[in-house]
Amino acid sequence: MHLEIDYPDVERDLNRWLPLVKWLLAIPHYIVLAVLFVVAIVAVAIAWFAILFTGRYPRGLFDFVVGVGRWSLRVQAYAFLLVTDRYPPFTLS
């Protein structure tokens, strides 16, 4: 896995006052992601059994778990890492 987060041009790309409220704007994401993390844990457990018996990770479960991870990273980059002012979409892709 390779993860790359571009460092922003602070003077041009970021709003000076938005970090004061970004954590508040991300609360709906936290709520949805909390539910999705529980579902992702169940999906990983199901995938473990599928791998055990078939030797393959089911593509749908894989896409779901990776999507939850991507969504979580987008929210973290927005609210805590402060590398973007673009509000993260409510999507797994």
C-alpha positions as CSV (number, residue, x, y, z in Angstrom):
1,M,0.0,0.0,0.0
2,H,1.2,3.5,-0.9
3,L,-0.1,6.6,0.7
4,E,0.7,10.1,-0.5
5,I,-0.8,13.3,0.9
6,D,0.2,16.4,-0.9
7,Y,1.4,19.3,1.2
8,P,-0.8,22.3,0.4
9,D,0.4,25.8,-0.6
10,V,-0.9,27.3,2.7
11,E,-1.1,30.9,1.5
12,R,-3.0,30.0,-1.7
13,D,-5.0,26.9,-0.9
14,L,-6.1,27.1,2.7
15,N,-8.5,29.5,4.5
16,R,-7.0,31.0,7.6
17,W,-10.0,30.7,9.9
18,L,-11.5,27.4,8.8
19,P,-9.4,25.2,11.1
20,L,-11.4,26.7,14.0
21,V,-14.6,25.0,12.8
22,K,-13.4,22.0,10.7
23,W,-13.7,19.6,13.6
24,L,-17.3,20.7,14.1
25,L,-18.1,20.4,10.4
26,A,-16.7,16.8,10.4
27,I,-19.1,15.5,13.2
28,P,-21.6,14.0,10.7
29,H,-18.7,12.1,9.1
30,Y,-17.6,10.8,12.5
31,I,-21.1,9.5,13.2
32,V,-21.4,7.7,9.9
33,L,-17.9,6.4,10.1
34,A,-18.4,4.9,13.6
35,V,-21.2,2.8,12.2
36,L,-19.2,1.9,9.1
37,F,-16.2,0.8,11.2
38,V,-18.4,-1.6,13.0
39,V,-19.7,-3.0,9.7
40,A,-16.2,-3.1,8.4
41,I,-15.0,-5.2,11.3
42,V,-17.9,-7.7,10.6
43,A,-16.9,-7.6,6.9
44,V,-13.3,-8.4,7.8
45,A,-14.4,-11.3,10.0
46,I,-16.6,-12.7,7.1
47,A,-13.7,-12.2,4.7
48,W,-11.4,-14.1,7.0
49,F,-13.7,-17.1,6.8
50,A,-14.1,-16.7,3.0
51,I,-10.3,-16.6,2.6
52,L,-9.9,-19.6,4.9
53,F,-12.3,-21.8,2.8
54,T,-11.9,-20.4,-0.7
55,G,-8.4,-18.9,-0.6
56,R,-9.7,-15.6,-2.1
57,Y,-10.8,-12.3,-0.6
58,P,-14.3,-11.5,-1.9
59,R,-14.1,-8.4,-4.1
60,G,-17.2,-6.7,-2.7
61,L,-16.0,-7.0,0.9
62,F,-12.5,-5.8,-0.1
63,D,-14.0,-2.7,-1.9
64,F,-16.1,-1.9,1.1
65,V,-13.3,-2.1,3.7
66,V,-10.9,-0.1,1.4
67,G,-13.7,2.5,0.9
68,V,-14.2,2.9,4.6
69,G,-10.4,3.4,5.0
70,R,-10.4,6.0,2.2
71,W,-13.3,7.9,3.6
72,S,-11.7,7.9,7.0
73,L,-8.5,9.3,5.6
74,R,-10.3,12.0,3.7
75,V,-12.0,13.1,6.9
76,Q,-8.8,13.0,8.9
77,A,-7.0,15.0,6.2
78,Y,-9.8,17.6,6.3
79,A,-10.3,17.9,10.1
80,F,-7.0,17.0,11.8
81,L,-4.2,17.1,9.3
82,L,-5.4,20.4,7.9
83,V,-4.1,19.7,4.4
84,T,-7.3,20.6,2.5
85,D,-10.3,22.9,2.8
86,R,-12.4,20.7,0.5
87,Y,-15.2,19.1,2.5
88,P,-15.0,15.4,2.1
89,P,-17.8,13.7,0.2
90,F,-20.1,11.1,1.9
91,T,-18.9,8.3,-0.4
92,L,-16.8,5.1,-0.2
93,S,-15.2,5.6,-3.6
